[in-house]
Amino acid sequence: MNEDRISGNWKQFKGKVKEKWGKLTDDDLNVIEGKREQLAGRIQERYGYKKEQVEKELKSWEDTNKFKW
């Protein structure tokens, strides 16, 4: 998937990310800008989750929202 498409999808899904992981700030979301690894890292940082837990939550969120990176 090209970067323009990811960026467009990211703008669409930003609100859903904030609903799921409310501890993420607007600054976090601006830094993430659709990058899955950045999102995982910020979730880990804000919530103190282990990598496995973050991956499980992200996978579930992606499936539920039909979001593709």
PDB file of N, CA, C and O in Angstrom:
ATOM      1  N   MET A   1       0.846  -1.171   0.000  1.00  0.00           N
ATOM      2  CA  MET A   1       0.000   0.000   0.000  1.00  0.00           C
ATOM      3  C   MET A   1       0.895   1.240   0.000  1.00  0.00           C
ATOM      4  O   MET A   1       1.885   1.286   0.730  1.00  0.00           O
ATOM      5  N   ASN A   2       0.559   2.236  -0.807  1.00  0.00           N
ATOM      6  CA  ASN A   2       1.418   3.412  -0.874  1.00  0.00           C
ATOM      7  C   ASN A   2       1.169   4.362   0.299  1.00  0.00           C
ATOM      8  O   ASN A   2       0.148   4.274   0.980  1.00  0.00           O
ATOM      9  N   GLU A   3       2.119   5.268   0.521  1.00  0.00           N
ATOM     10  CA  GLU A   3       2.064   6.152   1.682  1.00  0.00           C
ATOM     11  C   GLU A   3       0.871   7.091   1.647  1.00  0.00           C
ATOM     12  O   GLU A   3       0.317   7.404   2.701  1.00  0.00           O
ATOM     13  N   ASP A   4       0.452   7.556   0.466  1.00  0.00           N
ATOM     14  CA  ASP A   4      -0.703   8.446   0.373  1.00  0.00           C
ATOM     15  C   ASP A   4      -1.953   7.750   0.876  1.00  0.00           C
ATOM     16  O   ASP A   4      -2.765   8.348   1.582  1.00  0.00           O
ATOM     17  N   ARG A   5      -2.105   6.499   0.515  1.00  0.00           N
ATOM     18  CA  ARG A   5      -3.290   5.752   0.933  1.00  0.00           C
ATOM     19  C   ARG A   5      -3.275   5.525   2.446  1.00  0.00           C
ATOM     20  O   ARG A   5      -4.307   5.658   3.104  1.00  0.00           O
ATOM     21  N   ILE A   6      -2.108   5.185   2.995  1.00  0.00           N
ATOM     22  CA  ILE A   6      -1.995   4.987   4.434  1.00  0.00           C
ATOM     23  C   ILE A   6      -2.324   6.293   5.148  1.00  0.00           C
ATOM     24  O   ILE A   6      -3.061   6.295   6.134  1.00  0.00           O
ATOM     25  N   SER A   7      -1.786   7.387   4.658  1.00  0.00           N
ATOM     26  CA  SER A   7      -2.028   8.686   5.265  1.00  0.00           C
ATOM     27  C   SER A   7      -3.514   9.031   5.235  1.00  0.00           C
ATOM     28  O   SER A   7      -4.055   9.525   6.224  1.00  0.00           O
ATOM     29  N   GLY A   8      -4.165   8.778   4.127  1.00  0.00           N
ATOM     30  CA  GLY A   8      -5.594   9.035   4.018  1.00  0.00           C
ATOM     31  C   GLY A   8      -6.397   8.180   4.971  1.00  0.00           C
ATOM     32  O   GLY A   8      -7.308   8.667   5.641  1.00  0.00           O
ATOM     33  N   ASN A   9      -6.058   6.905   5.032  1.00  0.00           N
ATOM     34  CA  ASN A   9      -6.737   6.006   5.965  1.00  0.00           C
ATOM     35  C   ASN A   9      -6.476   6.434   7.398  1.00  0.00           C
ATOM     36  O   ASN A   9      -7.368   6.358   8.242  1.00  0.00           O
ATOM     37  N   TRP A  10      -5.271   6.880   7.676  1.00  0.00           N
ATOM     38  CA  TRP A  10      -4.921   7.278   9.038  1.00  0.00           C
ATOM     39  C   TRP A  10      -5.819   8.423   9.502  1.00  0.00           C
ATOM     40  O   TRP A  10      -6.310   8.410  10.630  1.00  0.00           O
ATOM     41  N   LYS A  11      -6.031   9.400   8.644  1.00  0.00           N
ATOM     42  CA  LYS A  11      -6.903  10.517   9.012  1.00  0.00           C
ATOM     43  C   LYS A  11      -8.304  10.019   9.334  1.00  0.00           C
ATOM     44  O   LYS A  11      -8.960  10.524  10.245  1.00  0.00           O
ATOM     45  N   GLN A  12      -8.746   9.041   8.592  1.00  0.00           N
ATOM     46  CA  GLN A  12     -10.076   8.459   8.804  1.00  0.00           C
ATOM     47  C   GLN A  12     -10.138   7.691  10.121  1.00  0.00           C
ATOM     48  O   GLN A  12     -11.167   7.718  10.796  1.00  0.00           O
ATOM     49  N   PHE A  13      -9.076   7.018  10.495  1.00  0.00           N
ATOM     50  CA  PHE A  13      -9.098   6.136  11.661  1.00  0.00           C
ATOM     51  C   PHE A  13      -8.548   6.769  12.936  1.00  0.00           C
ATOM     52  O   PHE A  13      -8.604   6.150  13.998  1.00  0.00           O
ATOM     53  N   LYS A  14      -8.026   7.971  12.853  1.00  0.00           N
ATOM     54  CA  LYS A  14      -7.459   8.632  14.021  1.00  0.00           C
ATOM     55  C   LYS A  14      -8.441   8.671  15.193  1.00  0.00           C
ATOM     56  O   LYS A  14      -8.069   8.387  16.332  1.00  0.00           O
ATOM     57  N   GLY A  15      -9.672   9.018  14.913  1.00  0.00           N
ATOM     58  CA  GLY A  15     -10.694   9.090  15.962  1.00  0.00           C
ATOM     59  C   GLY A  15     -10.955   7.736  16.590  1.00  0.00           C
ATOM     60  O   GLY A  15     -11.166   7.637  17.799  1.00  0.00           O
ATOM     61  N   LYS A  16     -10.943   6.705  15.783  1.00  0.00           N
ATOM     62  CA  LYS A  16     -11.162   5.358  16.310  1.00  0.00           C
ATOM     63  C   LYS A  16      -9.995   4.910  17.182  1.00  0.00           C
ATOM     64  O   LYS A  16     -10.189   4.197  18.167  1.00  0.00           O
ATOM     65  N   VAL A  17      -8.790   5.325  16.822  1.00  0.00           N
ATOM     66  CA  VAL A  17      -7.618   5.009  17.638  1.00  0.00           C
ATOM     67  C   VAL A  17      -7.767   5.686  18.993  1.00  0.00           C
ATOM     68  O   VAL A  17      -7.512   5.081  20.034  1.00  0.00           O
ATOM     69  N   LYS A  18      -8.178   6.935  18.967  1.00  0.00           N
ATOM     70  CA  LYS A  18      -8.344   7.709  20.205  1.00  0.00           C
ATOM     71  C   LYS A  18      -9.445   7.105  21.086  1.00  0.00           C
ATOM     72  O   LYS A  18      -9.326   7.115  22.311  1.00  0.00           O
ATOM     73  N   GLU A  19     -10.511   6.582  20.473  1.00  0.00           N
ATOM     74  CA  GLU A  19     -11.571   5.912  21.241  1.00  0.00           C
ATOM     75  C   GLU A  19     -11.036   4.672  21.943  1.00  0.00           C
ATOM     76  O   GLU A  19     -11.354   4.426  23.107  1.00  0.00           O
ATOM     77  N   LYS A  20     -10.233   3.901  21.244  1.00  0.00           N
ATOM     78  CA  LYS A  20      -9.700   2.643  21.774  1.00  0.00           C
ATOM     79  C   LYS A  20      -8.598   2.889  22.793  1.00  0.00           C
ATOM     80  O   LYS A  20      -8.574   2.264  23.853  1.00  0.00           O
ATOM     81  N   TRP A  21      -7.682   3.804  22.471  1.00  0.00           N
ATOM     82  CA  TRP A  21      -6.534   4.071  23.335  1.00  0.00           C
ATOM     83  C   TRP A  21      -6.542   5.553  23.706  1.00  0.00           C
ATOM     84  O   TRP A  21      -5.749   6.338  23.186  1.00  0.00           O
ATOM     85  N   GLY A  22      -7.437   5.920  24.603  1.00  0.00           N
ATOM     86  CA  GLY A  22      -7.661   7.313  24.995  1.00  0.00           C
ATOM     87  C   GLY A  22      -6.481   8.001  25.646  1.00  0.00           C
ATOM     88  O   GLY A  22      -6.451   9.230  25.716  1.00  0.00           O
ATOM     89  N   LYS A  23      -5.509   7.242  26.126  1.00  0.00           N
ATOM     90  CA  LYS A  23      -4.333   7.862  26.746  1.00  0.00           C
ATOM     91  C   LYS A  23      -3.377   8.449  25.713  1.00  0.00           C
ATOM     92  O   LYS A  23      -2.467   9.199  26.065  1.00  0.00           O
ATOM     93  N   LEU A  24      -3.578   8.114  24.452  1.00  0.00           N
ATOM     94  CA  LEU A  24      -2.736   8.680  23.399  1.00  0.00           C
ATOM     95  C   LEU A  24      -3.139  10.129  23.174  1.00  0.00           C
ATOM     96  O   LEU A  24      -4.324  10.443  23.057  1.00  0.00           O
ATOM     97  N   THR A  25      -2.161  10.995  23.114  1.00  0.00           N
ATOM     98  CA  THR A  25      -2.434  12.414  22.927  1.00  0.00           C
ATOM     99  C   THR A  25      -2.506  12.751  21.443  1.00  0.00           C
ATOM    100  O   THR A  25      -2.147  11.942  20.587  1.00  0.00           O
ATOM    101  N   ASP A  26      -2.974  13.958  21.159  1.00  0.00           N
ATOM    102  CA  ASP A  26      -2.984  14.422  19.769  1.00  0.00           C
ATOM    103  C   ASP A  26      -1.564  14.487  19.225  1.00  0.00           C
ATOM    104  O   ASP A  26      -1.330  14.199  18.051  1.00  0.00           O
ATOM    105  N   ASP A  27      -0.619  14.864  20.078  1.00  0.00           N
ATOM    106  CA  ASP A  27       0.783  14.877  19.655  1.00  0.00           C
ATOM    107  C   ASP A  27       1.253  13.471  19.286  1.00  0.00           C
ATOM    108  O   ASP A  27       1.958  13.286  18.294  1.00  0.00           O
ATOM    109  N   ASP A  28       0.854  12.471  20.097  1.00  0.00           N
ATOM    110  CA  ASP A  28       1.196  11.081  19.781  1.00  0.00           C
ATOM    111  C   ASP A  28       0.659  10.716  18.402  1.00  0.00           C
ATOM    112  O   ASP A  28       1.376  10.148  17.577  1.00  0.00           O
ATOM    113  N   LEU A  29      -0.599  11.045  18.162  1.00  0.00           N
ATOM    114  CA  LEU A  29      -1.234  10.689  16.891  1.00  0.00           C
ATOM    115  C   LEU A  29      -0.567  11.397  15.718  1.00  0.00           C
ATOM    116  O   LEU A  29      -0.466  10.832  14.629  1.00  0.00           O
ATOM    117  N   ASN A  30      -0.113  12.626  15.931  1.00  0.00           N
ATOM    118  CA  ASN A  30       0.595  13.346  14.863  1.00  0.00           C
ATOM    119  C   ASN A  30       1.941  12.702  14.561  1.00  0.00           C
ATOM    120  O   ASN A  30       2.354  12.645  13.403  1.00  0.00           O
ATOM    121  N   VAL A  31       2.622  12.222  15.582  1.00  0.00           N
ATOM    122  CA  VAL A  31       3.908  11.551  15.390  1.00  0.00           C
ATOM    123  C   VAL A  31       3.706  10.208  14.696  1.00  0.00           C
ATOM    124  O   VAL A  31       4.487   9.834  13.821  1.00  0.00           O
ATOM    125  N   ILE A  32       2.675   9.493  15.081  1.00  0.00           N
ATOM    126  CA  ILE A  32       2.401   8.158  14.538  1.00  0.00           C
ATOM    127  C   ILE A  32       2.104   8.234  13.043  1.00  0.00           C
ATOM    128  O   ILE A  32       2.669   7.468  12.263  1.00  0.00           O
ATOM    129  N   GLU A  33       1.230   9.144  12.638  1.00  0.00           N
ATOM    130  CA  GLU A  33       0.858   9.367  11.234  1.00  0.00           C
ATOM    131  C   GLU A  33       0.715   8.087  10.414  1.00  0.00           C
ATOM    132  O   GLU A  33       1.235   7.998   9.301  1.00  0.00           O
ATOM    133  N   GLY A  34       0.022   7.114  10.953  1.00  0.00           N
ATOM    134  CA  GLY A  34      -0.281   5.914  10.191  1.00  0.00           C
ATOM    135  C   GLY A  34       0.779   4.838  10.223  1.00  0.00           C
ATOM    136  O   GLY A  34       0.650   3.832   9.525  1.00  0.00           O
ATOM    137  N   LYS A  35       1.816   5.016  11.003  1.00  0.00           N
ATOM    138  CA  LYS A  35       2.881   4.011  11.071  1.00  0.00           C
ATOM    139  C   LYS A  35       2.568   3.027  12.199  1.00  0.00           C
ATOM    140  O   LYS A  35       2.522   3.403  13.370  1.00  0.00           O
ATOM    141  N   ARG A  36       2.358   1.788  11.837  1.00  0.00           N
ATOM    142  CA  ARG A  36       1.937   0.764  12.795  1.00  0.00           C
ATOM    143  C   ARG A  36       2.945   0.587  13.928  1.00  0.00           C
ATOM    144  O   ARG A  36       2.557   0.486  15.091  1.00  0.00           O
ATOM    145  N   GLU A  37       4.225   0.548  13.599  1.00  0.00           N
ATOM    146  CA  GLU A  37       5.250   0.348  14.629  1.00  0.00           C
ATOM    147  C   GLU A  37       5.267   1.513  15.617  1.00  0.00           C
ATOM    148  O   GLU A  37       5.467   1.314  16.815  1.00  0.00           O
ATOM    149  N   GLN A  38       5.059   2.721  15.113  1.00  0.00           N
ATOM    150  CA  GLN A  38       4.989   3.899  15.991  1.00  0.00           C
ATOM    151  C   GLN A  38       3.778   3.803  16.913  1.00  0.00           C
ATOM    152  O   GLN A  38       3.867   4.115  18.101  1.00  0.00           O
ATOM    153  N   LEU A  39       2.651   3.372  16.362  1.00  0.00           N
ATOM    154  CA  LEU A  39       1.439   3.216  17.166  1.00  0.00           C
ATOM    155  C   LEU A  39       1.662   2.181  18.256  1.00  0.00           C
ATOM    156  O   LEU A  39       1.324   2.419  19.415  1.00  0.00           O
ATOM    157  N   ALA A  40       2.218   1.049  17.900  1.00  0.00           N
ATOM    158  CA  ALA A  40       2.483  -0.009  18.879  1.00  0.00           C
ATOM    159  C   ALA A  40       3.398   0.503  19.990  1.00  0.00           C
ATOM    160  O   ALA A  40       3.162   0.233  21.167  1.00  0.00           O
ATOM    161  N   GLY A  41       4.430   1.233  19.617  1.00  0.00           N
ATOM    162  CA  GLY A  41       5.361   1.765  20.600  1.00  0.00           C
ATOM    163  C   GLY A  41       4.712   2.756  21.543  1.00  0.00           C
ATOM    164  O   GLY A  41       4.978   2.741  22.745  1.00  0.00           O
ATOM    165  N   ARG A  42       3.868   3.612  21.010  1.00  0.00           N
ATOM    166  CA  ARG A  42       3.186   4.612  21.850  1.00  0.00           C
ATOM    167  C   ARG A  42       2.176   3.942  22.789  1.00  0.00           C
ATOM    168  O   ARG A  42       2.035   4.349  23.942  1.00  0.00           O
ATOM    169  N   ILE A  43       1.485   2.929  22.302  1.00  0.00           N
ATOM    170  CA  ILE A  43       0.548   2.200  23.169  1.00  0.00           C
ATOM    171  C   ILE A  43       1.323   1.537  24.303  1.00  0.00           C
ATOM    172  O   ILE A  43       0.923   1.605  25.465  1.00  0.00           O
ATOM    173  N   GLN A  44       2.416   0.907  23.957  1.00  0.00           N
ATOM    174  CA  GLN A  44       3.268   0.256  24.954  1.00  0.00           C
ATOM    175  C   GLN A  44       3.730   1.268  26.006  1.00  0.00           C
ATOM    176  O   GLN A  44       3.695   0.991  27.205  1.00  0.00           O
ATOM    177  N   GLU A  45       4.152   2.412  25.553  1.00  0.00           N
ATOM    178  CA  GLU A  45       4.666   3.460  26.437  1.00  0.00           C
ATOM    179  C   GLU A  45       3.564   4.007  27.356  1.00  0.00           C
ATOM    180  O   GLU A  45       3.764   4.124  28.565  1.00  0.00           O
ATOM    181  N   ARG A  46       2.424   4.334  26.787  1.00  0.00           N
ATOM    182  CA  ARG A  46       1.349   4.969  27.560  1.00  0.00           C
ATOM    183  C   ARG A  46       0.646   4.007  28.519  1.00  0.00           C
ATOM    184  O   ARG A  46       0.236   4.398  29.612  1.00  0.00           O
ATOM    185  N   TYR A  47       0.509   2.741  28.098  1.00  0.00           N
ATOM    186  CA  TYR A  47      -0.251   1.784  28.896  1.00  0.00           C
ATOM    187  C   TYR A  47       0.607   0.788  29.664  1.00  0.00           C
ATOM    188  O   TYR A  47       0.098   0.054  30.511  1.00  0.00           O
ATOM    189  N   GLY A  48       1.895   0.758  29.379  1.00  0.00           N
ATOM    190  CA  GLY A  48       2.784  -0.168  30.069  1.00  0.00           C
ATOM    191  C   GLY A  48       2.557  -1.618  29.680  1.00  0.00           C
ATOM    192  O   GLY A  48       2.847  -2.530  30.453  1.00  0.00           O
ATOM    193  N   TYR A  49       2.029  -1.829  28.463  1.00  0.00           N
ATOM    194  CA  TYR A  49       1.763  -3.182  27.976  1.00  0.00           C
ATOM    195  C   TYR A  49       3.042  -3.835  27.468  1.00  0.00           C
ATOM    196  O   TYR A  49       3.989  -3.164  27.056  1.00  0.00           O
ATOM    197  N   LYS A  50       3.039  -5.151  27.509  1.00  0.00           N
ATOM    198  CA  LYS A  50       4.105  -5.910  26.861  1.00  0.00           C
ATOM    199  C   LYS A  50       3.818  -5.953  25.367  1.00  0.00           C
ATOM    200  O   LYS A  50       2.682  -5.764  24.932  1.00  0.00           O
ATOM    201  N   LYS A  51       4.864  -6.203  24.593  1.00  0.00           N
ATOM    202  CA  LYS A  51       4.741  -6.204  23.130  1.00  0.00           C
ATOM    203  C   LYS A  51       3.660  -7.173  22.648  1.00  0.00           C
ATOM    204  O   LYS A  51       2.901  -6.851  21.734  1.00  0.00           O
ATOM    205  N   GLU A  52       3.590  -8.345  23.255  1.00  0.00           N
ATOM    206  CA  GLU A  52       2.605  -9.348  22.850  1.00  0.00           C
ATOM    207  C   GLU A  52       1.172  -8.841  23.049  1.00  0.00           C
ATOM    208  O   GLU A  52       0.299  -9.079  22.215  1.00  0.00           O
ATOM    209  N   GLN A  53       0.942  -8.138  24.168  1.00  0.00           N
ATOM    210  CA  GLN A  53      -0.392  -7.613  24.443  1.00  0.00           C
ATOM    211  C   GLN A  53      -0.759  -6.519  23.441  1.00  0.00           C
ATOM    212  O   GLN A  53      -1.894  -6.450  22.971  1.00  0.00           O
ATOM    213  N   VAL A  54       0.203  -5.675  23.126  1.00  0.00           N
ATOM    214  CA  VAL A  54      -0.033  -4.613  22.151  1.00  0.00           C
ATOM    215  C   VAL A  54      -0.379  -5.220  20.794  1.00  0.00           C
ATOM    216  O   VAL A  54      -1.328  -4.783  20.144  1.00  0.00           O
ATOM    217  N   GLU A  55       0.379  -6.215  20.367  1.00  0.00           N
ATOM    218  CA  GLU A  55       0.122  -6.853  19.075  1.00  0.00           C
ATOM    219  C   GLU A  55      -1.263  -7.488  19.027  1.00  0.00           C
ATOM    220  O   GLU A  55      -1.959  -7.407  18.015  1.00  0.00           O
ATOM    221  N   LYS A  56      -1.655  -8.119  20.126  1.00  0.00           N
ATOM    222  CA  LYS A  56      -2.972  -8.749  20.198  1.00  0.00           C
ATOM    223  C   LYS A  56      -4.082  -7.689  20.082  1.00  0.00           C
ATOM    224  O   LYS A  56      -5.049  -7.874  19.342  1.00  0.00           O
ATOM    225  N   GLU A  57      -3.933  -6.588  20.814  1.00  0.00           N
ATOM    226  CA  GLU A  57      -4.933  -5.520  20.751  1.00  0.00           C
ATOM    227  C   GLU A  57      -4.975  -4.866  19.377  1.00  0.00           C
ATOM    228  O   GLU A  57      -6.052  -4.599  18.844  1.00  0.00           O
ATOM    229  N   LEU A  58      -3.801  -4.608  18.802  1.00  0.00           N
ATOM    230  CA  LEU A  58      -3.764  -4.000  17.471  1.00  0.00           C
ATOM    231  C   LEU A  58      -4.425  -4.896  16.429  1.00  0.00           C
ATOM    232  O   LEU A  58      -5.197  -4.422  15.596  1.00  0.00           O
ATOM    233  N   LYS A  59      -4.122  -6.181  16.476  1.00  0.00           N
ATOM    234  CA  LYS A  59      -4.717  -7.136  15.518  1.00  0.00           C
ATOM    235  C   LYS A  59      -6.235  -7.136  15.640  1.00  0.00           C
ATOM    236  O   LYS A  59      -6.949  -7.107  14.638  1.00  0.00           O
ATOM    237  N   SER A  60      -6.714  -7.170  16.860  1.00  0.00           N
ATOM    238  CA  SER A  60      -8.158  -7.155  17.096  1.00  0.00           C
ATOM    239  C   SER A  60      -8.776  -5.854  16.571  1.00  0.00           C
ATOM    240  O   SER A  60      -9.820  -5.874  15.919  1.00  0.00           O
ATOM    241  N   TRP A  61      -8.125  -4.735  16.858  1.00  0.00           N
ATOM    242  CA  TRP A  61      -8.620  -3.437  16.406  1.00  0.00           C
ATOM    243  C   TRP A  61      -8.633  -3.357  14.883  1.00  0.00           C
ATOM    244  O   TRP A  61      -9.592  -2.870  14.285  1.00  0.00           O
ATOM    245  N   GLU A  62      -7.557  -3.842  14.264  1.00  0.00           N
ATOM    246  CA  GLU A  62      -7.475  -3.838  12.798  1.00  0.00           C
ATOM    247  C   GLU A  62      -8.590  -4.675  12.184  1.00  0.00           C
ATOM    248  O   GLU A  62      -9.226  -4.253  11.218  1.00  0.00           O
ATOM    249  N   ASP A  63      -8.828  -5.857  12.738  1.00  0.00           N
ATOM    250  CA  ASP A  63      -9.875  -6.734  12.213  1.00  0.00           C
ATOM    251  C   ASP A  63     -11.253  -6.108  12.380  1.00  0.00           C
ATOM    252  O   ASP A  63     -12.077  -6.150  11.466  1.00  0.00           O
ATOM    253  N   THR A  64     -11.497  -5.533  13.537  1.00  0.00           N
ATOM    254  CA  THR A  64     -12.797  -4.919  13.827  1.00  0.00           C
ATOM    255  C   THR A  64     -13.068  -3.736  12.909  1.00  0.00           C
ATOM    256  O   THR A  64     -14.189  -3.560  12.432  1.00  0.00           O
ATOM    257  N   ASN A  65     -12.048  -2.928  12.661  1.00  0.00           N
ATOM    258  CA  ASN A  65     -12.211  -1.709  11.870  1.00  0.00           C
ATOM    259  C   ASN A  65     -11.844  -1.883  10.407  1.00  0.00           C
ATOM    260  O   ASN A  65     -11.908  -0.931   9.629  1.00  0.00           O
ATOM    261  N   LYS A  66     -11.462  -3.092  10.030  1.00  0.00           N
ATOM    262  CA  LYS A  66     -11.077  -3.392   8.656  1.00  0.00           C
ATOM    263  C   LYS A  66     -10.001  -2.424   8.175  1.00  0.00           C
ATOM    264  O   LYS A  66     -10.048  -1.920   7.053  1.00  0.00           O
ATOM    265  N   PHE A  67      -9.030  -2.178   9.057  1.00  0.00           N
ATOM    266  CA  PHE A  67      -7.929  -1.270   8.748  1.00  0.00           C
ATOM    267  C   PHE A  67      -6.744  -2.079   8.258  1.00  0.00           C
ATOM    268  O   PHE A  67      -6.334  -3.042   8.905  1.00  0.00           O
ATOM    269  N   LYS A  68      -6.199  -1.696   7.130  1.00  0.00           N
ATOM    270  CA  LYS A  68      -5.040  -2.376   6.540  1.00  0.00           C
ATOM    271  C   LYS A  68      -3.894  -1.395   6.442  1.00  0.00           C
ATOM    272  O   LYS A  68      -4.076  -0.275   5.964  1.00  0.00           O
ATOM    273  N   TRP A  69      -2.719  -1.796   6.885  1.00  0.00           N
ATOM    274  CA  TRP A  69      -1.534  -0.936   6.850  1.00  0.00           C
ATOM    275  C   TRP A  69      -0.854  -1.043   5.513  1.00  0.00           C
ATOM    276  O   TRP A  69       0.166  -0.392   5.285  1.00  0.00           O
TER     277      TRP A  69
END
